Amino acid sequence: MRVGIHTGEVIEDKGDFFGTVVNRAARIAASAAPGEIRLSDATRMLLWRSAGYAFADPVEVPLKGLSGMHKTFRLESRAES
């Protein structure tokens, strides 16, 4: 399993979600290795002060259908509550 997470506003219609945020999250997931959770920089910035989250060094990757290079981070750990 691969997980990609991006933060932003989505378009919802009858329980389906659309938009650039959804597309970017899917592209980030596609760039992840098996068993990885990868986050966009926008998402990491929202979590970086939260206790228990650790991130690997950033990796710049191209994301299919999106111009330029995009910084992603691998989620390293989450402390047990």
C-alpha positions, -999 to +999 in steps of 0.1 A: +000+000+000+012+036-008-004+067+007-001+103-005-015+132+015-020+168+003-038+197+020-063+221+005-098+226-006-116+200-026-148+199-047-174+175-034-204+163-054-226+135-041-199+119-020-172+121-047-142+144-043-125+163-072-099+189-078-062+196-079-058+186-043-071+151-050-050+148-081-018+160-063-025+135-034-028+107-060+004+117-077+022+118-043+009+083-035+022+071-069+057+085-061+058+066-027+075+033-022+055+003-011+045+008+026+053+045+026+032+075+036+043+106+017+031+141+024+032+174+005+052+202+020+018+220+027+006+191+048+040+187+066+039+223+076+005+218+093+018+188+112+055+196+120+047+210+155+024+181+164+039+158+190+050+124+177+054+132+140+088+128+123+096+133+087+124+121+064+145+147+045+126+162+016+127+147-019+119+168-050+099+148-075+080+154-107+043+147-104+025+135-135+004+163-150+017+190-127+044+213-138+078+216-120+093+197-091+074+191-059+088+186-024+075+156-006+083+141+028+081+105+041+062+102+074+087+084+097+068+079+129+037+087+150+038+083+188+012+061+204-014+080+224 
